[in-house]
Amino acid sequence: DSFEEQYYPSTCLVMEAGVRVLRRKDTPFNKLPFGRLFPRQKLFRNIKDIKTCAIVSSAGSLAGSKLGRFIDTHDIVMRFNHAPTQGHEVDVGSKTTIRVVNSQVVTKPEFDFTHAPIFRNVTIAAWDPGKYNGTLEDWLTSADYDLFTNYEIYRRRYPKSRAFLIDPHSVWRLWQSLQMFAGNRAISRNPPSSGFIGLALLLPHCPQVDFVEYVPSTRLNGRCHYYSKEMNSACTFGSWHPLAAEKLMALDMNMAEDDDMSVFQFGILRIRRPDKL
Ligand code: NCC
């Protein structure tokens, strides 16, 4: 109805991108041995019981937030890359359901994707953008970072794991949604950040998503990550990823009734899934 049309256009645009993980039945993977590595399970178990989800950005301004307890009350908690909870529980909580990881993290030896405990016993959704108009066959040979080798090692080592690859076409559709939202302001032709991809992946599975410290709060401190001392505001406002556009769009999706209080004081965006598109 008209209420929805007025209040949810950006949320609908993000939903319409259809960000998803690759499945065994998807062409060309249904004909390739590689496709048999994909888990048969769904991305989440007991989807009907999922009521609330938290997405924890890795932003430096989470330091000192004391949001850990709040984060852990959610049915699903999403985190990114190698962002730790250990030693930061008071601020970021200790529960992790899913990690969205970029292909550098899967590939570079320093992250030790195939062994490190941080990537075990959680759902993994790994992504690599590939070329903008590339086919999935092209992607298999020309990913920005060859995530396939370590993905295969990981899946063979832990056959029961829920480790998925995100459909790169759906990542670019999300970029198109972002461009649509931005209108005349051209955004860089680089994929959205893991944070925005994670939001789009989670939303279809979750009626209410609390995205923590994505739109920067008054705690803004110039640090890149809550888990390191590095100062770099580009982590928050963007350089390569179209991060500023993502955050404007996410802010437009916010449905918290006390919006200034939630977003800028507590650092929480509350995004509700539209009932229908
Ligand atoms: O820094 P990164 O992101 O791992 O952060 C995860 C997500 O949190 C949000 N974020 C982070 C920092 C900050 N100050 N504000 C934020 O809002 C963003 O939504 C971000 O996506 C990535 O998106 O995968 C990214 O990964 C890093 C890096 O590859 C990994 O951390 C591994 O070291 C990228 N940095 C570099 O390549 C140097 C970053 O650009 C994007």
Residues whose N, C-alpha, C, O or C-beta is under 5 A from the ligand:
A	BS01	NCC	S57 S58 A59 G60 F80 N81 N102 Q104 V105 S193 S194 G195 F196 E213 Y214 R223 C224 C235 T236
